[in-house]
């Protein structure tokens, strides 16, 4: 696979430059155990042993960064995201279906695996609540399907992150809106803080973020006050991080340094990322980690400031961001 392809799938190191002042905000919710397809889309409850590209030990080495993005569009590079059906009923499980149409207008059926999956679907309400990371199943007709429940009314954004097979430009992400009917009551974005809690776990964020430059973030996981040193692999890594900017929903999905079984990466408590934010503003970070057989999500609010001369360009960016497209 070429370098650009490996990146799009979300790169081995996550360079997340968001600003000098940042923090972690709000309580977080449990995604649930892997056998719960309505939350994660996995049906076997087991983590894939493969690396990012479906090959043992392959964790995005040699990946390169995509351009910073303002937002995702439903169409880009000749590909388009085509959700089926109309508005959804809040709280009602739905077999959510969609297609990715290729440059020839036909449903795309050829994908290259990234982090053990052909496609990652991120779902979030436009106020950045209700985050879900799902893994749909592809039918022979090119239609993707996944159990999806939107718990509350509102406008949701779905992000399809994938690598088209044989495309020299590598990975891309397409976004589309989905409505859950009813009165939409946007929730205020939680304020910055440096810790988040979920199900007895505390995740602490250390490091600084600068928009337009590279910096290092370390997230440390503890349970009931004790450092967790036996994090479990989930999709070939000890943690996954998605970042979305408030307002335009700029998108970044990246992986940490190292990988399970490489002989140098400990299974916690620290998970270290490097990343580059699309620009200044308030971001919501979603860290997925697996322990005790369940995947949980810790959520953080981060304020990204414009880079100064000394911060810009610090560190290498290997995350998956998108071209400047406003929606």
Kinemage of the C-alpha trace (Angstrom):
@kinemage 1
@onewidth
@group {chain A} dominant
@subgroup {mainchain}
@vectorlist {calphas} color= white
{ca unk a 1} P 0.000 0.000 0.000
{ca unk a 2} L 1.360 3.484 -0.784
{ca unk a 3} L 2.193 6.046 1.876
{ca unk a 4} L -0.846 8.218 1.307
{ca unk a 5} L -3.118 5.217 1.622
{ca unk a 6} L -1.742 4.302 5.011
{ca unk a 7} L -2.278 7.783 6.283
{ca unk a 8} L -5.793 8.175 5.255
{ca unk a 9} L -6.677 5.260 7.283
{ca unk a 10} L -5.558 7.252 10.225
{ca unk a 11} L -1.778 7.103 10.545
{ca unk a 12} L 0.459 5.431 13.103
{ca unk a 13} L 1.205 8.541 15.084
{ca unk a 14} L -1.411 11.110 15.703
{ca unk a 15} L -0.186 14.628 15.485
{ca unk a 16} L -2.851 16.705 17.116
{ca unk a 17} L -1.827 20.359 17.300
{ca unk a 18} L -4.678 22.207 18.815
{ca unk a 19} L -3.528 25.241 20.728
{ca unk a 20} L -1.593 26.339 23.763
{ca unk a 21} L -4.584 26.352 26.084
{ca unk a 22} L -6.566 23.170 26.210
{ca unk a 23} L -8.354 20.846 28.566
{ca unk a 24} L -10.652 17.993 29.142
{ca unk a 25} L -14.342 18.484 29.662
{ca unk a 26} L -17.305 16.601 30.838
{ca unk a 27} L -18.246 13.097 31.805
{ca unk a 28} L -18.053 10.400 29.185
{ca unk a 29} L -20.206 7.483 28.150
{ca unk a 30} L -19.533 3.789 27.786
{ca unk a 31} L -19.598 2.494 24.263
{ca unk a 32} L -20.227 -1.005 25.519
{ca unk a 33} L -18.681 -4.400 24.931
{ca unk a 34} L -17.606 -5.396 21.459
{ca unk a 35} L -20.493 -7.858 21.009
{ca unk a 36} L -22.828 -4.863 20.953
{ca unk a 37} L -23.006 -4.025 17.243
{ca unk a 38} L -25.377 -1.144 17.866
{ca unk a 39} L -22.481 0.832 19.284
{ca unk a 40} L -19.323 -0.417 17.603
{ca unk a 41} L -20.473 -2.500 14.699
{ca unk a 42} L -18.378 -5.512 15.718
{ca unk a 43} L -20.246 -8.796 15.949
{ca unk a 44} L -17.652 -11.220 17.258
{ca unk a 45} L -16.534 -9.357 20.351
{ca unk a 46} L -12.902 -9.930 19.441
{ca unk a 47} L -10.273 -7.453 18.399
{ca unk a 48} L -8.663 -8.036 15.043
{ca unk a 49} L -5.068 -9.270 15.441
{ca unk a 50} L -4.002 -7.468 12.293
{ca unk a 51} L -2.375 -4.090 12.078
{ca unk a 52} L -3.817 -1.087 10.273
{ca unk a 53} L -3.527 -2.663 6.868
{ca unk a 54} L -4.651 -6.170 7.680
{ca unk a 55} L -1.047 -7.333 7.988
{ca unk a 56} L 0.488 -8.379 11.303
{ca unk a 57} L 2.690 -5.630 12.639
{ca unk a 58} L 1.564 -3.086 10.075
{ca unk a 59} L 0.718 0.114 11.877
{ca unk a 60} L 0.870 2.793 9.264
{ca unk a 61} L 4.647 3.058 8.983
{ca unk a 62} L 5.661 5.525 6.347
{ca unk a 63} L 2.302 7.271 6.327
{ca unk a 64} L 2.067 10.902 5.323
{ca unk a 65} L -0.241 13.665 6.419
{ca unk a 66} L -3.294 14.896 4.563
{ca unk a 67} L -4.051 18.601 4.318
{ca unk a 68} L -5.741 20.275 7.262
{ca unk a 69} L -9.476 20.517 6.839
{ca unk a 70} L -12.257 22.927 7.652
{ca unk a 71} L -14.972 20.304 7.269
{ca unk a 72} L -15.990 17.258 5.299
{ca unk a 73} L -18.274 17.206 2.300
{ca unk a 74} L -20.604 14.512 0.967
{ca unk a 75} L -18.598 14.527 -2.283
{ca unk a 76} L -14.859 14.747 -2.857
{ca unk a 77} L -12.329 13.445 -5.386
{ca unk a 78} L -15.168 12.028 -7.464
{ca unk a 79} L -16.530 9.940 -4.587
{ca unk a 80} L -19.816 10.681 -2.825
{ca unk a 81} L -21.648 9.488 0.273
{ca unk a 82} L -25.251 8.449 -0.364
{ca unk a 83} L -27.318 7.686 2.784
{ca unk a 84} L -30.563 5.779 2.245
{ca unk a 85} L -33.933 6.596 3.780
{ca unk a 86} L -35.228 9.684 5.530
{ca unk a 87} L -35.288 11.022 9.087
{ca unk a 88} L -34.834 8.557 11.939
{ca unk a 89} L -36.918 8.186 15.099
{ca unk a 90} L -34.969 9.039 18.287
{ca unk a 91} L -34.318 6.049 20.516
{ca unk a 92} L -35.439 3.558 17.889
{ca unk a 93} L -32.869 1.046 16.563
{ca unk a 94} L -32.441 1.398 12.815
{ca unk a 95} L -30.672 -0.626 10.152
{ca unk a 96} L -28.783 2.367 8.796
{ca unk a 97} L -27.794 1.942 5.154
{ca unk a 98} L -25.638 3.989 2.815
{ca unk a 99} L -23.501 3.718 -0.299
{ca unk a 100} L -20.201 5.202 -1.344
{ca unk a 101} L -20.400 6.050 -5.024
{ca unk a 102} L -17.203 5.997 -7.041
{ca unk a 103} L -16.039 8.400 -9.760
{ca unk a 104} L -17.977 6.299 -12.297
{ca unk a 105} L -21.221 6.800 -10.347
{ca unk a 106} L -21.473 3.119 -9.383
{ca unk a 107} L -21.418 1.849 -5.770
{ca unk a 108} L -17.859 1.342 -4.598
{ca unk a 109} L -17.195 -2.290 -3.641
{ca unk a 110} L -13.379 -2.352 -3.417
{ca unk a 111} L -11.756 -1.142 -0.197
{ca unk a 112} L -8.385 -1.545 1.469
{ca unk a 113} L -8.403 -2.334 5.170
{ca unk a 114} L -7.395 0.416 7.565
{ca unk a 115} L -7.057 -0.482 11.239
{ca unk a 116} L -8.597 -3.874 10.547
{ca unk a 117} L -11.752 -2.533 8.868
{ca unk a 118} L -12.792 -1.570 5.344
{ca unk a 119} L -14.663 1.473 6.610
{ca unk a 120} L -15.048 3.377 9.873
{ca unk a 121} L -18.275 5.292 10.485
{ca unk a 122} L -18.223 8.136 13.008
{ca unk a 123} L -21.595 9.522 14.114
{ca unk a 124} L -22.065 12.646 16.244
{ca unk a 125} L -24.784 15.209 16.825
{ca unk a 126} L -23.921 18.671 15.561
{ca unk a 127} L -23.506 19.961 19.104
{ca unk a 128} L -20.804 17.237 19.454
{ca unk a 129} L -22.930 15.039 21.733
{ca unk a 130} L -23.919 11.418 21.070
{ca unk a 131} L -20.602 10.234 19.599
{ca unk a 132} L -20.474 6.708 18.146
{ca unk a 133} L -17.699 4.836 16.321
{ca unk a 134} L -19.260 2.084 14.201
{ca unk a 135} L -18.084 -0.563 11.748
{ca unk a 136} L -20.711 -1.283 9.069
{ca unk a 137} L -20.936 -4.424 6.966
{ca unk a 138} L -20.641 -4.211 3.175
{ca unk a 139} L -23.111 -6.105 0.987
{ca unk a 140} L -22.323 -7.534 -2.432
{ca unk a 141} L -24.407 -4.732 -3.948
{ca unk a 142} L -22.149 -2.043 -2.489
{ca unk a 143} L -24.612 -1.068 0.245
{ca unk a 144} L -23.227 -0.650 3.763
{ca unk a 145} L -25.440 -1.428 6.760
{ca unk a 146} L -25.039 -1.025 10.506
{ca unk a 147} L -27.361 -0.975 13.533
{ca unk a 148} L -27.737 2.657 14.585
{ca unk a 149} L -29.709 4.312 17.361
{ca unk a 150} L -29.829 8.103 17.630
{ca unk a 151} L -30.911 8.626 21.212
{ca unk a 152} L -32.062 12.249 21.017
{ca unk a 153} L -33.596 14.534 18.372
{ca unk a 154} L -31.347 16.719 16.271
{ca unk a 155} L -29.085 16.973 13.261
{ca unk a 156} L -26.308 14.396 13.209
{ca unk a 157} L -23.206 14.202 11.048
{ca unk a 158} L -21.962 10.829 9.801
{ca unk a 159} L -18.357 10.508 8.644
{ca unk a 160} L -17.355 7.594 6.410
{ca unk a 161} L -13.577 7.104 6.650
{ca unk a 162} L -12.116 4.616 4.142
{ca unk a 163} L -9.434 3.774 1.598
{ca unk a 164} L -10.684 3.083 -1.969
{ca unk a 165} L -8.871 0.078 -3.402
{ca unk a 166} L -6.395 1.013 -6.099
{ca unk a 167} L -6.743 4.775 -5.649
{ca unk a 168} L -3.252 6.315 -5.655
{ca unk a 169} L -4.498 9.278 -3.612
{ca unk a 170} L -5.258 6.987 -0.683
{ca unk a 171} L -7.768 7.506 2.105
{ca unk a 172} L -10.516 10.068 2.334
{ca unk a 173} L -13.458 10.918 4.555
{ca unk a 174} L -16.940 11.888 3.379
{ca unk a 175} L -19.612 13.455 5.570
{ca unk a 176} L -23.402 13.671 5.373
{ca unk a 177} L -26.230 14.829 7.648
{ca unk a 178} L -28.845 12.564 9.192
{ca unk a 179} L -31.867 13.873 11.120
{ca unk a 180} L -33.476 12.421 14.222
{ca unk a 181} L -36.997 13.829 14.384
{ca unk a 182} L -38.273 16.002 17.221
{ca unk a 183} L -37.398 19.257 18.926
{ca unk a 184} L -33.636 19.784 18.835
{ca unk a 185} L -32.233 21.233 22.057
{ca unk a 186} L -28.481 21.780 21.482
{ca unk a 187} L -26.346 21.114 24.529
{ca unk a 188} L -23.614 23.600 25.459
{ca unk a 189} L -20.084 22.385 24.829
{ca unk a 190} L -18.497 21.297 28.127
{ca unk a 191} L -15.733 23.607 29.267
{ca unk a 192} L -12.057 22.709 29.183
{ca unk a 193} L -10.605 20.501 31.917
{ca unk a 194} L -7.678 18.083 32.095
{ca unk a 195} L -9.489 14.943 33.212
{ca unk a 196} L -12.511 12.935 32.132
{ca unk a 197} L -14.180 10.029 33.906
{ca unk a 198} L -16.143 7.020 32.667
{ca unk a 199} L -17.260 3.850 34.482
{ca unk a 200} L -14.702 4.216 37.263
{ca unk a 201} L -11.881 5.112 34.874
{ca unk a 202} L -10.120 8.472 34.910
{ca unk a 203} L -8.304 9.714 31.813
{ca unk a 204} L -5.846 12.569 32.244
{ca unk a 205} L -4.587 14.681 29.381
{ca unk a 206} L -1.053 16.070 29.402
{ca unk a 207} L 0.571 18.238 26.756
{ca unk a 208} L -0.102 21.363 24.738
{ca unk a 209} L -1.964 21.855 21.461
{ca unk a 210} L -1.256 24.414 18.759
{ca unk a 211} L -3.352 24.875 15.634
{ca unk a 212} L -1.336 24.483 12.449
{ca unk a 213} L 1.681 22.899 14.125
{ca unk a 214} L 2.707 19.598 15.642
{ca unk a 215} L 2.670 18.738 19.319
{ca unk a 216} L 2.459 15.768 21.635
{ca unk a 217} L -0.493 14.636 23.720
{ca unk a 218} L -0.322 11.932 26.354
{ca unk a 219} L -3.502 10.445 27.766
{ca unk a 220} L -3.115 8.412 30.951
{ca unk a 221} L -5.736 5.870 32.011
{ca unk a 222} L -6.373 4.838 35.618
{ca unk a 223} L -9.101 2.751 37.241
{ca unk a 224} L -10.236 3.496 40.795
{ca unk a 225} L -7.059 5.513 41.309
{ca unk a 226} L -4.667 2.831 40.014
{ca unk a 227} L -2.762 3.155 36.723
{ca unk a 228} L -4.028 0.747 34.052
{ca unk a 229} L -1.051 -1.174 32.672
{ca unk a 230} L -2.974 -3.842 30.770
{ca unk a 231} L -4.953 -1.929 28.168
{ca unk a 232} L -6.279 -4.272 25.497
{ca unk a 233} L -5.731 -3.871 21.748
{ca unk a 234} L -8.664 -2.440 19.857
{ca unk a 235} L -8.360 -2.353 16.061
{ca unk a 236} L -4.587 -2.717 16.282
{ca unk a 237} L -3.872 -0.004 18.865
{ca unk a 238} L -4.151 0.865 22.546
{ca unk a 239} L -6.240 3.933 21.772
{ca unk a 240} L -8.026 5.804 18.995
{ca unk a 241} L -8.648 9.512 18.956
{ca unk a 242} L -11.210 11.460 16.945
{ca unk a 243} L -11.250 15.262 17.040
{ca unk a 244} L -14.110 17.473 15.807
{ca unk a 245} L -14.172 21.251 15.825
{ca unk a 246} L -17.273 22.958 17.183
{ca unk a 247} L -19.242 24.740 14.483
{ca unk a 248} L -17.899 23.474 11.166
{ca unk a 249} L -17.090 19.931 12.417
{ca unk a 250} L -13.527 19.832 11.136
{ca unk a 251} L -12.473 16.207 11.417
{ca unk a 252} L -9.339 14.337 12.455
{ca unk a 253} L -9.039 10.607 13.256
{ca unk a 254} L -5.672 9.289 14.300
{ca unk a 255} L -3.763 6.559 16.118
{ca unk a 256} L -1.128 6.613 18.856
{ca unk a 257} L 2.585 5.988 18.706
{ca unk a 258} L 3.570 2.331 18.554
{ca unk a 259} L 1.359 -0.719 18.494
{ca unk a 260} L 0.614 -3.768 20.633
{ca unk a 261} L 3.269 -6.443 20.359
{ca unk a 262} L 5.979 -4.239 18.832
{ca unk a 263} L 8.274 -4.830 21.811
{ca unk a 264} L 8.472 -1.187 22.800
{ca unk a 265} L 4.938 0.082 23.382
{ca unk a 266} L 3.578 -0.505 26.911
{ca unk a 267} L -0.079 -1.406 27.421
{ca unk a 268} L -0.730 1.725 29.442
{ca unk a 269} L -1.236 3.721 31.433
{ca unk a 270} L 0.050 6.304 28.941
{ca unk a 271} L -1.077 6.513 25.323
{ca unk a 272} L 0.828 9.142 23.344
{ca unk a 273} L -0.336 10.902 20.199
{ca unk a 274} L 1.053 13.488 17.777
{ca unk a 275} L -1.403 15.446 15.641
{ca unk a 276} L -2.204 18.602 13.729
{ca unk a 277} L -5.482 20.502 14.062
{ca unk a 278} L -7.093 22.155 11.024
{ca unk a 279} L -7.172 25.538 12.785
{ca unk a 280} L -7.993 27.469 15.913
{ca unk a 281} L -11.188 26.980 17.866
{ca unk a 282} L -12.897 24.682 20.352
{ca unk a 283} L -12.549 20.958 19.681
{ca unk a 284} L -14.108 17.896 21.197
{ca unk a 285} L -11.784 14.890 21.523
{ca unk a 286} L -13.070 11.327 21.770
{ca unk a 287} L -10.599 8.720 23.045
{ca unk a 288} L -11.646 5.084 22.556
{ca unk a 289} L -9.789 2.578 24.751
{ca unk a 290} L -10.425 -1.051 25.638
{ca unk a 291} L -10.064 -2.678 29.061
{ca unk a 292} L -11.837 -5.574 30.735
{ca unk a 293} L -13.310 -6.627 27.400
{ca unk a 294} L -15.194 -3.378 26.843
{ca unk a 295} L -14.506 -0.288 24.762
{ca unk a 296} L -15.138 3.020 26.473
{ca unk a 297} L -14.922 6.596 25.288
{ca unk a 298} L -13.400 9.494 27.214
{ca unk a 299} L -14.414 12.927 25.935
{ca unk a 300} L -12.379 16.124 26.189
{ca unk a 301} L -12.902 19.735 25.219
{ca unk a 302} L -9.767 21.446 23.878
{ca unk a 303} L -9.229 25.098 22.957
{ca unk a 304} L -6.825 25.408 20.024
{ca unk a 305} L -5.066 28.717 19.565
{ca unk a 306} L -3.247 29.914 16.463
{ca unk a 307} L 0.314 28.678 16.234
{ca unk a 308} L 3.219 30.950 17.050
{ca unk a 309} L 6.455 30.856 15.073
{ca unk a 310} L 8.227 28.491 17.434
{ca unk a 311} L 5.343 26.014 17.640
{ca unk a 312} L 4.464 25.742 13.976
{ca unk a 313} L 5.823 22.632 12.359
{ca unk a 314} L 6.878 20.996 15.613
{ca unk a 315} L 6.547 17.268 15.338
{ca unk a 316} L 5.431 15.152 12.433
{ca unk a 317} L 1.785 14.962 11.533
{ca unk a 318} L 0.492 11.539 10.614
{ca unk a 319} L -3.183 11.964 11.298
{ca unk a 320} L -6.084 11.872 8.878
{ca unk a 321} L -7.415 15.332 8.162
{ca unk a 322} L -9.302 16.647 5.162
{ca unk a 323} L -9.091 19.333 2.473
{ca unk a 324} L -10.687 22.730 2.987
{ca unk a 325} L -14.369 22.152 2.306
{ca unk a 326} L -17.090 24.150 4.045
{ca unk a 327} L -20.572 22.790 4.666
